[in-house]
Amino acid sequence: MGFLLSRYWGWSQRFFQGLSRFLVKIALPLYFFTRISATNLKDIRTGLLFPFAAVGIIFSALLIAWGLFLSFPIKKQEKRACMALSCFGNSAIIPLMMIEIFPVTLPLIAERFGTLTPTLYVGIYVLVQNPLLWTLGNFLVSGKGKKPALKELITPPLIGILAGLLVVITGLKSILFQEQLPFYHVYGALYRLGQGAYPMILLCLGSMIANIKAKEGRKILLKQALTVSSVRFLIMPMLFLCIYFLLLRRLELSQAQIWMLFLEFHVPPATNLSIMASRRPNESLVSFTILLTYAGYLIILPVFLLIFLSLPGIL
């Protein structure tokens, strides 16, 4: 709907930019804060797996992409951009979208894997992924190793994540959820506001993709984009299956942990890479690849889900 509103129905980009700022600075931080503060210390301890998972997934994909693009007869800056697109996925919006949608569309999945704990795991994963994206990812795409701005590393959603973790770790949760105190009712209002974030975030995501344009001939870009797609949608999912059968089934991991690992192995590239590539020589490559991968993801996602749910020990 966001794609159609922006591309064909005349809704201005200025409207979506204003909505996006509201979501990123207010609604999404409140979403993370209210969801994570409702978890417990046990969940946080089990979530310590995900900083290591973030590093492992990102650098595994980077190594694979480096091997694939090493022999490509393209410019060095284009190779770096392809590597960034291959190793940095949309690790927050896409997994959280599914966490929020499945209680309505596929309630069995929501009952099996939960919603609060997976949201916490996504938040912990992003705490590691986001600094790597704005340092290593920005260097690969823009070709500059400049120190990232503090606002790029410490974003409002990350502040919401950290605030939610602080509430649980310090024991403030017992005060926050006492119905006799006013904090409980303030929390309820913040929760309602945060819950509205995801339908609107998806509209903004669709609008952003609708305004991506490739200035060069698409045939020139197609080979690189398809190779990035093969890393994100073929090699990384195959790597997940190998890890699942060789390791994850033998470990005493919860269903929620396995579910979130599956989601992080099966996401399209991070849309922030298009911002980093803005007005760079490889802007067309990054934009076209994001457009192609997100269009393909709509078709591939149900296949991924069917494969995952058919794995032994999942349902």
Secondary structure, DSSP 8 states (H G I E B T S, - for coil): -HHHHHHTS---HHHHHHHHHHIIIIIHHHHHHHHHTTS-HHHHHHTTHHHHHHHHHHHHHHHHHHHHHTT--S-HHHHHHHHHHHH-B-TTHHHHHHHHHHHHH-HHHHHHH-SHHHHHHHHHHHHHHHHHIIIIIHHHHH-------HHHHS-HHHHHHHHHHHHHHHTTHHHHT-TTSHHHHHHHHHHHHHHTHHHHHHHHHHHHHHT----S-HHHHHHHHHHHHHIIIIIHHHHHHHHIIIIITTS---HHHHHHHHHHHS--B-THHHHHTTTSTTHHHHHHHHHHHHHHHHHHHHHHHHHHHTSTTT-
